[in-house]
Amino acid sequence: MNKKATTAAKPKTVKINQPKIKKNVRTKKSYGIKMGKRIYEGFNAERKVKNRKEKEKKRLGYEFFTEPFDKTENPLPKKYLNKIICEDSLKVLKKLPDNSIDLVFTSPPYNFGLDYGDHNDTNDWLSYFETLFNIFDECIRVAKHGGRIIINIQPLFSDYIPAHHLISNHFFNKGLIWKGEILWEKNNYNCKYTAWGSWKSPSSPYLKYTWEFLEVFCKGNLKKAGKKEDIDIDAEEFKSWVNAKWSIAPERGMKEHGHPAMFPERLVERVLKLFTFKGDIVLDPFNGAGTTTLVSHKLERNYLGLDISKDYCKTAEKRIKDQSL
Ligand SMILES: C[S@@+](CC[C@H](N)C(=O)[O-])C[C@H]1O[C@@H](n2cnc3c(N)ncnc32)[C@H](O)[C@@H]1O
């Protein structure tokens, strides 16, 4: 008898292959699998908070820190609607009416020393934050009641300056509501982290990061008014994107567009669909090669993009034109 025939004659056993994670979970006892998801079984027994409402009251909540912003809405003049403007954003912002923008989504220069052409990206940290906060204060003023401000930032870890915390602190002190923080996982393990700090010694190990932050703030209200028919996020997107760790690869077309620090379109798409309605007005005061304005246009939002560089503004305009062809 050949080997093949012997194997075929063996009685069939039904073997259920448990994924490895489930096995580990079972041996740990405190975890279990419910509807395909890993849950901590002891959670309800051990962590139940009694008198939750009473305790919430005692803590005073976010309302204690927020400002009672004016609710009047003002229209954005036509000359700013669906425009890319090449000027210092502080100057332009000062001309905009209060309460006229639904979402500010931006990534400011990080002060890393990148080559931006028309912007000097190495300043002492005090002047850097002063310039940034003047622009952000104008963003707060022009945002509508219920409008959102979302800042993408990566701290310069090698300078040990927690820019994401300092920026969040600024908005919080101005009375905005901190809605949350999204971790943009770029998985760029190949980036130029060559430093280990103190190699194999606890004296000063250097921590490495493959992600950036999106700090999300609301002006006056956590809820934003909008019509049902202007919602374009579907159930699967919503379920997935409210998990605040977004794995999105960095933009690949930076060379092509001649800009060193662009958003990937997928990042902007998520932000717009999750935080705005169709027809809303989106402002990017550091618009660069115009990814925010391009995706706003694609997703039927109105936009205003500001950048100090003529070349970047030209690119931003061209990308929209090419898309409309
Ligand atoms: C990180 S980049 C933004 C890139 C953009 N998110 C994109 O997808 O292309 C920051 C931009 O801010 C611009 N910038 C710096 N200072 C500015 C200012 N005072 N007013 C307007 N734009 C400024 C720079 O020219 C640069 O393009």
PDBQT file of the ligand as one rigid body, heavy atoms in Angstrom, charges set to zero:
ROOT
HETATM    1  C1  LIG A 401       2.619  71.251   7.375  1.00  0.00    +0.000 C 
HETATM    2  S1  LIG A 401       2.375  72.287   6.014  1.00  0.00    +0.000 S 
HETATM    3  C2  LIG A 401       0.717  71.956   5.571  1.00  0.00    +0.000 C 
HETATM    4  C3  LIG A 401       0.583  70.901   4.514  1.00  0.00    +0.000 C 
HETATM    5  C4  LIG A 401      -0.834  70.580   4.085  1.00  0.00    +0.000 C 
HETATM    6  N1  LIG A 401      -1.570  69.955   5.162  1.00  0.00    +0.000 N 
HETATM    7  C5  LIG A 401      -0.860  69.700   2.833  1.00  0.00    +0.000 C 
HETATM    8  O1  LIG A 401      -1.538  68.650   2.824  1.00  0.00    +0.000 OA
HETATM    9  O2  LIG A 401      -0.195  70.047   1.862  1.00  0.00    +0.000 OA
HETATM   10  C6  LIG A 401       2.351  73.895   6.723  1.00  0.00    +0.000 C 
HETATM   11  C7  LIG A 401       2.179  75.034   5.739  1.00  0.00    +0.000 C 
HETATM   12  O3  LIG A 401       2.055  76.243   6.443  1.00  0.00    +0.000 OA
HETATM   13  C8  LIG A 401       2.488  77.298   5.604  1.00  0.00    +0.000 C 
HETATM   14  N2  LIG A 401       2.682  78.498   6.435  1.00  0.00    +0.000 N 
HETATM   15  C9  LIG A 401       3.621  78.723   7.376  1.00  0.00    +0.000 A 
HETATM   16  N3  LIG A 401       3.423  79.914   7.983  1.00  0.00    +0.000 NA
HETATM   17  C10 LIG A 401       2.306  80.448   7.433  1.00  0.00    +0.000 A 
HETATM   18  C11 LIG A 401       1.572  81.644   7.665  1.00  0.00    +0.000 A 
HETATM   19  N4  LIG A 401       1.962  82.532   8.576  1.00  0.00    +0.000 N 
HETATM   20  N5  LIG A 401       0.472  81.865   6.926  1.00  0.00    +0.000 NA
HETATM   21  C12 LIG A 401       0.071  80.978   5.980  1.00  0.00    +0.000 A 
HETATM   22  N6  LIG A 401       0.732  79.830   5.730  1.00  0.00    +0.000 NA
HETATM   23  C13 LIG A 401       1.828  79.555   6.450  1.00  0.00    +0.000 A 
HETATM   24  C14 LIG A 401       3.731  76.730   4.942  1.00  0.00    +0.000 C 
HETATM   25  O4  LIG A 401       3.999  77.389   3.731  1.00  0.00    +0.000 OA
HETATM   26  C15 LIG A 401       3.327  75.241   4.764  1.00  0.00    +0.000 C 
HETATM   27  O5  LIG A 401       2.893  74.984   3.453  1.00  0.00    +0.000 OA
ENDROOT
TORSDOF 0
